[in-house]
């Protein structure tokens, strides 16, 4: 077999190899072997039916890692493989990918271990190597699923043309192992070059994140459940693209990112965030307002900690409006600065988002629902609609907050390029 001339980029990388239930599954063993010889770490995950075609013991022997065939057989107490394996891996290759698996990927199904791991993968584009009967590959539904996956940034190797195991001739064969590995190397190099080149090099991005707190007394406060995850993801992605980031963040349950390109500015109240944002704004090319800023604060802050014992059964607290951080920054902005807003809503996403976008001068706004279990406050994923000047409207399906940040930054880059 002719191998790629240079598998150097895979050295030291951790690769998940997803194996679907195609007769071509046996060729994934060769793929795993070549990756291991190139000094990559490999762990295989097999679909329920793939194990009927090639045994997990073969992958165990080649990879020196326990093959994942179920979410219920982790050797480590308390470990959930769909989280542990995806956190471990740097890259995820799906070879072979059946029509059924492409459909599950496109529509977010998690019916077995492999599909569930794919749902939990949000780091980088997948490399997908399809394999199926030519008539299945030509099917409109399959091609629609492929289009969805390409739109999300995933890459394909093959399928190739030729004679299949069923004796049909056409496009549907799993691409040659060397072609799949060559595509993986190209994807690695392209991704790393994009980060090194820095599509936002020379730019400074201001990001607000997390919840603010408004104190009634020394210990009691008004706040909200925001953890800062979405803003932190935005800061990390902007830094990865070469930007200098000023991250102004309120309190949350998630630690802020530690990166030399990210200047951390912790704050407490809405007033603190407003002051810090206005101070940093002249240095910024763009400002991204993800923070969940408290809208109200107690009119008077009580000294100490008033005791419950001996106090009346109810008290009245007067609330007054806090500063509108984004609006005050809008009034102080310089020509050419691009503003991105976030609108956490429970109904009428687009209508509420468009109104907020106009009122606060945002060029882009992401409106997201916060009343669901899988998105919004304190979740690791998000979904919503991205709105923009010129009639932009783009639905962003449920994905990790890093993927949401990347999609929004793609649009922000376009607007910065034109200024």
Backbone torsions as a table, in degrees:
resi	resn	phi	psi	omega
1	UNK	NA	133.0	176.6
2	UNK	-83.1	121.5	-178.3
3	UNK	-99.3	160.5	174.9
4	UNK	-56.1	144.8	-176.1
5	UNK	-67.0	-25.4	-176.9
6	UNK	-140.9	107.9	173.5
7	UNK	-103.9	17.1	-177.9
8	UNK	-52.5	-42.6	-177.7
9	UNK	-61.0	-18.6	-179.2
10	UNK	-85.1	-10.6	-176.9
11	UNK	-60.0	128.2	178.3
12	UNK	79.6	-5.6	-179.4
13	UNK	-81.7	150.4	177.0
14	UNK	-102.2	120.4	-171.2
15	UNK	-123.9	125.3	169.4
16	UNK	-86.8	131.7	179.1
17	UNK	-114.9	105.5	179.3
18	UNK	-87.6	128.4	-174.2
19	UNK	-119.8	114.5	178.3
20	UNK	-87.2	173.9	-171.9
21	UNK	-89.1	61.2	172.0
22	UNK	-107.4	153.5	176.9
23	UNK	-60.1	-20.3	178.6
24	UNK	-76.2	1.8	-177.1
25	UNK	-57.6	-30.8	-178.5
26	UNK	-61.7	-27.1	-178.7
27	UNK	-72.9	-17.1	174.7
28	UNK	-65.8	-26.1	175.5
29	UNK	-63.1	-42.5	177.7
30	UNK	-63.8	-40.5	179.6
31	UNK	-61.2	-46.4	179.1
32	UNK	-62.0	-39.9	-179.5
33	UNK	-63.2	-45.8	-179.6
34	UNK	-65.2	-37.4	177.1
35	UNK	-65.4	-40.5	178.4
36	UNK	-64.5	-41.0	178.3
37	UNK	-64.2	-27.1	176.5
38	UNK	-86.0	10.8	174.5
39	UNK	70.2	30.2	169.2
40	UNK	-91.2	154.1	170.6
41	UNK	-92.3	133.6	-174.4
42	UNK	-129.8	137.9	171.4
43	UNK	-133.5	128.1	-178.1
44	UNK	-93.3	147.1	172.1
45	UNK	-133.1	123.3	-172.7
46	UNK	-108.3	141.6	172.9
47	UNK	-70.1	165.9	-177.7
48	UNK	-54.9	-42.1	-176.2
49	UNK	-87.1	-18.4	177.4
50	UNK	-63.0	-32.1	-179.0
51	UNK	-66.2	-16.2	177.4
52	UNK	-81.1	-14.2	-177.6
53	UNK	-103.6	-35.5	179.4
54	UNK	-146.9	130.0	-172.5
55	UNK	-76.5	146.5	178.3
56	UNK	-62.8	-25.7	-179.9
57	UNK	-61.2	-33.3	178.8
58	UNK	-65.7	-41.9	177.5
59	UNK	-68.9	-38.2	176.7
60	UNK	-55.6	-45.0	-175.9
61	UNK	-65.9	-38.6	-177.0
62	UNK	-77.6	-42.5	-173.1
63	UNK	-88.8	-19.0	-173.6
64	UNK	60.7	26.6	176.0
65	UNK	-130.6	148.6	178.0
66	UNK	-70.3	123.3	178.7
67	UNK	-69.5	137.4	-179.7
68	UNK	-91.8	121.7	175.7
69	UNK	-124.7	-10.3	-179.3
70	UNK	-151.7	153.9	175.9
71	UNK	-85.2	1.0	-171.1
72	UNK	-114.7	12.0	-176.4
73	UNK	-126.0	34.4	-180.0
74	UNK	-64.9	137.7	179.1
75	UNK	-77.3	-10.0	-177.3
76	UNK	-108.9	125.1	-178.5
77	UNK	-59.8	130.4	177.1
78	UNK	83.1	-5.5	-178.7
79	UNK	-84.6	133.0	174.7
80	UNK	-106.0	113.6	-172.1
81	UNK	-58.7	-33.3	-177.7
82	UNK	-68.7	-18.0	174.6
83	UNK	-98.6	-46.6	-176.1
84	UNK	-62.4	-45.1	-176.3
85	UNK	-67.8	-40.8	-179.5
86	UNK	-72.1	-30.1	174.9
87	UNK	-70.6	-33.4	179.8
88	UNK	-69.0	-39.1	-168.4
89	UNK	-80.5	149.8	171.6
90	UNK	-94.7	-32.0	-176.1
91	UNK	-140.2	155.9	-179.2
92	UNK	-132.5	119.3	178.4
93	UNK	-112.9	132.4	178.8
94	UNK	-113.6	107.1	-175.3
95	UNK	-155.4	115.5	-0.5
96	UNK	-84.7	153.1	175.4
97	UNK	-108.8	116.2	-179.9
98	UNK	-80.7	170.1	175.6
99	UNK	-60.4	-39.7	178.9
100	UNK	-61.9	-41.8	-179.0
101	UNK	-69.3	-38.4	176.2
102	UNK	-61.1	-40.6	178.4
103	UNK	-64.2	-41.8	178.3
104	UNK	-63.9	-41.5	178.2
105	UNK	-62.2	-46.7	-176.4
106	UNK	-65.9	-31.8	-172.0
107	UNK	-114.8	13.1	170.2
108	UNK	69.8	38.5	178.2
109	UNK	-89.9	148.3	179.4
110	UNK	-136.9	65.6	-171.9
111	UNK	-88.5	-12.7	179.8
112	UNK	-149.3	-177.1	-175.9
113	UNK	-60.5	-46.2	-177.3
114	UNK	-62.9	-48.1	-179.3
115	UNK	-63.7	-35.8	-179.6
116	UNK	-69.2	-39.8	175.7
117	UNK	-62.8	-39.2	178.4
118	UNK	-64.5	-35.3	175.9
119	UNK	-65.0	-31.7	-176.8
120	UNK	-87.9	3.4	-176.5
121	UNK	-98.2	117.3	179.0
122	UNK	-137.5	13.4	-174.1
123	UNK	-75.6	-55.1	-172.0
124	UNK	-143.1	169.9	176.2
125	UNK	-60.6	145.3	171.9
126	UNK	-77.6	151.4	165.8
127	UNK	-104.8	119.8	-172.6
128	UNK	-117.0	125.5	178.1
129	UNK	-116.3	97.2	-176.1
130	UNK	-70.9	154.4	173.3
131	UNK	-153.2	122.6	-179.4
132	UNK	-171.3	171.8	176.1
133	UNK	-60.2	142.6	-179.1
134	UNK	-54.7	-38.2	179.5
135	UNK	-66.4	-34.7	176.6
136	UNK	-67.3	-41.7	179.8
137	UNK	-62.5	-35.6	-178.8
138	UNK	-77.0	-16.1	-175.5
139	UNK	-56.5	137.9	-175.8
140	UNK	-60.4	-37.1	-179.6
141	UNK	-66.0	-40.8	178.4
142	UNK	-63.8	-44.7	179.9
143	UNK	-65.5	-33.4	176.2
144	UNK	-65.9	-39.6	177.8
145	UNK	-66.3	-39.6	176.7
146	UNK	-61.3	-42.8	179.0
147	UNK	-61.1	-40.5	178.1
148	UNK	-61.0	-45.2	-177.0
149	UNK	-68.6	-37.7	175.7
150	UNK	-64.4	-41.0	178.9
151	UNK	-60.1	-33.0	178.8
152	UNK	-79.6	-1.7	175.2
153	UNK	99.5	0.7	-179.9
154	UNK	-75.7	154.1	-175.4
155	UNK	-112.1	151.7	-178.5
156	UNK	-120.4	141.2	169.8
157	UNK	-118.1	110.2	-176.7
158	UNK	84.1	-165.0	7.1
159	UNK	-76.2	163.5	-179.0
160	UNK	-95.1	167.0	179.0
161	UNK	-101.1	143.7	178.0
162	UNK	156.8	-165.0	179.8
163	UNK	-87.1	132.9	-179.0
164	UNK	-99.3	172.5	-178.5
165	UNK	-60.0	-28.0	179.9
166	UNK	-82.0	1.8	-179.7
167	UNK	78.8	-2.9	171.8
168	UNK	-70.4	150.6	179.2
169	UNK	-117.5	133.1	179.6
170	UNK	159.1	-163.9	-179.3
171	UNK	-88.7	122.9	-179.0
172	UNK	166.4	-11.8	179.3
173	UNK	-67.1	145.0	170.5
174	UNK	-59.6	133.2	177.9
175	UNK	-57.5	152.0	178.9
176	UNK	-56.3	146.4	-178.4
177	UNK	-54.0	-43.7	-179.7
178	UNK	-62.6	-32.6	178.8
179	UNK	-72.3	-36.9	177.5
180	UNK	-66.4	-44.2	179.4
181	UNK	-65.5	-37.5	177.7
182	UNK	-64.6	-39.3	177.9
183	UNK	-66.2	-36.1	177.9
184	UNK	-65.2	-45.2	178.3
185	UNK	-60.1	-43.9	179.7
186	UNK	-62.1	-41.0	179.1
187	UNK	-64.9	-42.7	177.6
188	UNK	-60.3	-48.5	-177.4
189	UNK	-64.7	-42.4	-179.8
190	UNK	-63.1	-43.6	-178.7
191	UNK	-65.9	-44.2	-178.7
192	UNK	-70.0	-36.8	177.6
193	UNK	-65.5	-38.6	179.0
194	UNK	-61.8	-40.8	178.7
195	UNK	-68.5	-42.1	-179.0
196	UNK	-68.2	-39.5	-179.4
197	UNK	-65.1	-32.2	176.9
198	UNK	69.6	82.3	178.6
199	UNK	-64.1	-15.2	175.1
200	UNK	-114.1	18.4	179.2
201	UNK	-58.1	135.2	-180.0
202	UNK	87.3	-6.3	179.6
203	UNK	-98.5	150.9	173.2
204	UNK	-118.4	126.4	-178.0
205	UNK	-115.3	124.6	174.1
206	UNK	-91.7	128.6	179.7
207	UNK	-128.3	129.2	169.5
208	UNK	-103.9	143.6	-174.3
209	UNK	-151.7	160.0	173.0
210	UNK	80.4	-173.6	-177.6
211	UNK	-100.6	146.0	170.2
212	UNK	-97.2	162.1	-179.1
213	UNK	-129.4	134.0	179.6
214	UNK	-118.3	115.5	-170.0
215	UNK	-87.6	134.8	172.4
216	UNK	-83.2	-38.9	174.7
217	UNK	-145.6	-157.9	-175.2
218	UNK	-65.4	-28.3	-173.6
219	UNK	-121.9	-19.8	-175.3
220	UNK	-100.3	140.9	-175.8
221	UNK	-149.3	162.3	168.9
222	UNK	-96.4	130.1	178.3
223	UNK	-154.6	-161.1	179.9
224	UNK	-151.2	173.1	-171.9
225	UNK	-79.6	5.1	-176.3
226	UNK	-59.5	135.4	178.9
227	UNK	-100.3	-14.4	-176.4
228	UNK	90.1	-1.0	-174.9
229	UNK	-55.4	-46.2	-175.2
230	UNK	-65.3	-42.8	178.0
231	UNK	-66.9	-38.1	179.0
232	UNK	-65.9	-39.7	177.2
233	UNK	-61.9	-39.6	179.0
234	UNK	-64.3	-43.8	179.7
235	UNK	-62.1	-43.4	-179.5
236	UNK	-64.9	-41.7	-179.6
237	UNK	-68.0	-39.7	177.8
238	UNK	-64.0	-41.0	177.8
239	UNK	-64.6	-39.9	178.6
240	UNK	-60.6	-31.5	179.6
241	UNK	-87.0	8.6	172.8
242	UNK	99.7	1.3	-177.8
243	UNK	-78.9	155.6	165.1
244	UNK	-89.9	130.0	-173.7
245	UNK	-117.9	134.2	170.9
246	UNK	-108.0	107.5	-175.3
247	UNK	-103.3	108.1	178.0
248	UNK	-100.2	114.9	-169.8
249	UNK	-133.4	143.5	173.5
250	UNK	-91.8	-174.4	-175.5
251	UNK	-72.8	142.1	177.2
252	UNK	-157.5	178.2	-178.6
253	UNK	-91.8	0.0	-178.7
254	UNK	-113.1	135.7	179.1
255	UNK	-71.3	141.7	179.0
256	UNK	-68.7	156.5	-179.9
257	UNK	-67.0	145.1	177.5
258	UNK	-107.5	104.7	-176.5
259	UNK	-148.7	134.2	-179.5
260	UNK	-58.0	-25.0	-178.4
261	UNK	-83.8	-5.4	-177.2
262	UNK	-110.4	116.3	176.2
263	UNK	-87.3	118.1	-176.0
264	UNK	-92.5	128.9	178.9
265	UNK	-128.9	91.8	179.4
266	UNK	-75.0	141.4	178.7
267	UNK	-137.1	169.6	-179.3
268	UNK	-111.0	-63.0	-171.6
269	UNK	-102.0	173.0	175.4
270	UNK	-61.7	-39.2	177.7
271	UNK	-62.8	-40.9	177.1
272	UNK	-61.7	-43.2	-178.9
273	UNK	-65.9	-41.0	177.4
274	UNK	-59.4	-46.9	-178.0
275	UNK	-63.4	-43.7	-179.3
276	UNK	-66.3	-39.8	-179.5
277	UNK	-66.0	-43.4	179.5
278	UNK	-64.8	-34.7	178.0
279	UNK	-68.0	-38.9	-176.9
280	UNK	-83.5	-22.3	-171.1
281	UNK	-54.9	-40.4	-179.1
282	UNK	-60.4	-20.7	-179.7
283	UNK	-87.5	-8.7	-168.6
284	UNK	-97.3	141.6	170.1
285	UNK	-85.9	-26.9	-179.9
286	UNK	-148.9	153.8	177.3
287	UNK	-130.3	133.5	-177.1
288	UNK	-120.9	116.2	-172.9
289	UNK	-104.1	86.6	178.5
290	UNK	-96.0	-12.1	-172.9
291	UNK	-61.8	145.5	173.4
292	UNK	-96.0	89.2	-173.3
293	UNK	-84.0	131.8	177.1
294	UNK	-61.0	132.3	-178.4
295	UNK	-83.2	-20.5	-175.0
296	UNK	-133.1	154.4	173.1
297	UNK	-140.7	154.9	175.2
298	UNK	-61.5	137.4	-179.1
299	UNK	-63.0	-30.1	-178.9
300	UNK	-133.7	131.6	176.4
301	UNK	-91.8	122.8	-177.1
302	UNK	-79.9	144.7	178.4
303	UNK	-75.3	149.4	175.0
304	UNK	62.9	-150.4	177.9
305	UNK	-126.5	96.4	178.3
306	UNK	-57.3	135.5	-176.5
307	UNK	-81.6	147.1	176.0
308	UNK	-73.3	-34.1	-179.3
309	UNK	-65.9	128.5	178.7
310	UNK	82.1	-4.7	179.4
311	UNK	-85.3	158.7	177.0
312	UNK	-62.4	160.4	-177.5
313	UNK	-70.7	-16.8	175.7
314	UNK	-147.2	151.8	176.7
315	UNK	-134.3	157.3	175.6
316	UNK	-109.5	132.9	179.6
317	UNK	-121.3	125.8	177.4
318	UNK	-84.5	129.0	177.7
319	UNK	-108.9	143.7	176.2
320	UNK	-127.1	158.9	-177.0
321	UNK	-67.8	143.5	172.2
322	UNK	-90.0	165.4	176.5
323	UNK	-61.6	144.7	173.7
324	UNK	-89.4	100.6	-171.7
325	UNK	-58.8	-50.5	-177.1
326	UNK	-65.0	-41.8	-178.0
327	UNK	-65.7	-42.0	179.3
328	UNK	-67.9	-34.6	175.0
329	UNK	-67.5	-37.6	177.4
330	UNK	-59.4	-42.0	179.8
331	UNK	-68.1	-23.1	-177.5
332	UNK	-103.6	2.9	-172.3
333	UNK	-69.7	157.5	175.7
334	UNK	-97.9	160.6	178.8
335	UNK	-61.1	136.6	176.6
336	UNK	92.9	-13.3	177.7
337	UNK	-72.1	136.5	-179.8
338	UNK	-102.2	129.9	-179.3
339	UNK	-111.0	135.5	177.2
340	UNK	-120.8	126.8	-179.5
341	UNK	-112.0	162.5	174.7
342	UNK	-126.6	139.3	179.0
343	UNK	-127.6	108.3	176.1
344	UNK	-86.8	113.6	-173.0
345	UNK	-130.2	164.6	174.8
346	UNK	-116.7	-7.8	177.4
347	UNK	-160.4	161.3	177.1
348	UNK	48.6	53.2	-176.1
349	UNK	-51.0	-53.7	-173.3
350	UNK	-68.1	-44.5	-179.1
351	UNK	-62.5	-46.3	179.4
352	UNK	-64.8	-39.7	-179.7
353	UNK	-65.7	-44.2	179.5
354	UNK	-61.6	-40.8	180.0
355	UNK	-63.5	-44.5	-179.7
356	UNK	-67.3	-37.3	180.0
357	UNK	-61.9	-43.6	-180.0
358	UNK	-69.0	-41.5	-174.7
359	UNK	-68.3	-33.4	-174.5
360	UNK	-108.2	5.0	173.7
361	UNK	71.7	32.2	178.1
362	UNK	-80.7	141.0	171.0
363	UNK	-84.3	-27.3	177.1
364	UNK	-135.8	147.4	175.5
365	UNK	-147.9	133.6	176.6
366	UNK	-106.0	115.0	177.9
367	UNK	-99.4	122.5	-176.3
368	UNK	-131.0	142.4	177.8
369	UNK	-76.2	140.2	-179.0
370	UNK	-118.9	14.5	-178.7
371	UNK	-106.6	13.4	178.9
372	UNK	-106.5	162.4	-177.6
373	UNK	-77.0	-24.9	-171.9
374	UNK	-103.5	-2.4	-177.0
375	UNK	-143.7	161.7	176.6
376	UNK	94.4	-151.2	-174.8
377	UNK	-55.3	134.9	172.0
378	UNK	67.4	1.4	179.3
379	UNK	-92.7	163.7	177.3
380	UNK	-94.0	-2.3	179.6
381	UNK	-128.2	170.3	-178.8
382	UNK	-153.6	163.5	175.8
383	UNK	-158.2	160.9	179.8
384	UNK	162.5	-160.4	-179.1
385	UNK	-124.7	131.4	177.7
386	UNK	-95.5	121.9	-178.9
387	UNK	-111.8	150.3	179.7
388	UNK	-155.4	164.8	176.0
389	UNK	-58.9	152.6	-178.8
390	UNK	80.3	14.3	176.8
391	UNK	85.4	9.9	179.3
392	UNK	-58.2	131.5	171.9
393	UNK	-145.9	116.6	-176.0
394	UNK	-137.2	117.6	175.7
395	UNK	-74.2	129.8	176.1
396	UNK	-108.3	110.0	-177.0
397	UNK	-67.7	165.2	-178.2
398	UNK	-54.6	125.4	-178.5
399	UNK	-158.1	168.2	174.6
400	UNK	-58.5	152.3	-176.8
401	UNK	-65.4	-23.1	174.2
402	UNK	-67.4	-37.6	178.2
403	UNK	-70.0	-37.1	176.3
404	UNK	-62.7	-44.9	178.8
405	UNK	-59.8	-41.9	-179.2
406	UNK	-64.1	-40.9	179.7
407	UNK	-64.1	-40.9	179.8
408	UNK	-69.3	-40.1	178.7
409	UNK	-63.9	-32.8	176.0
410	UNK	-57.3	-43.8	179.4
411	UNK	-72.1	-36.6	178.1
412	UNK	-63.0	-40.6	179.0
413	UNK	-58.6	-41.1	179.6
414	UNK	-60.1	-40.5	-178.1
415	UNK	-74.2	-33.8	175.7
416	UNK	-69.0	-34.9	-179.3
417	UNK	-63.7	-28.3	-178.2
418	UNK	-90.0	7.3	-176.8
419	UNK	-120.2	NA	NA
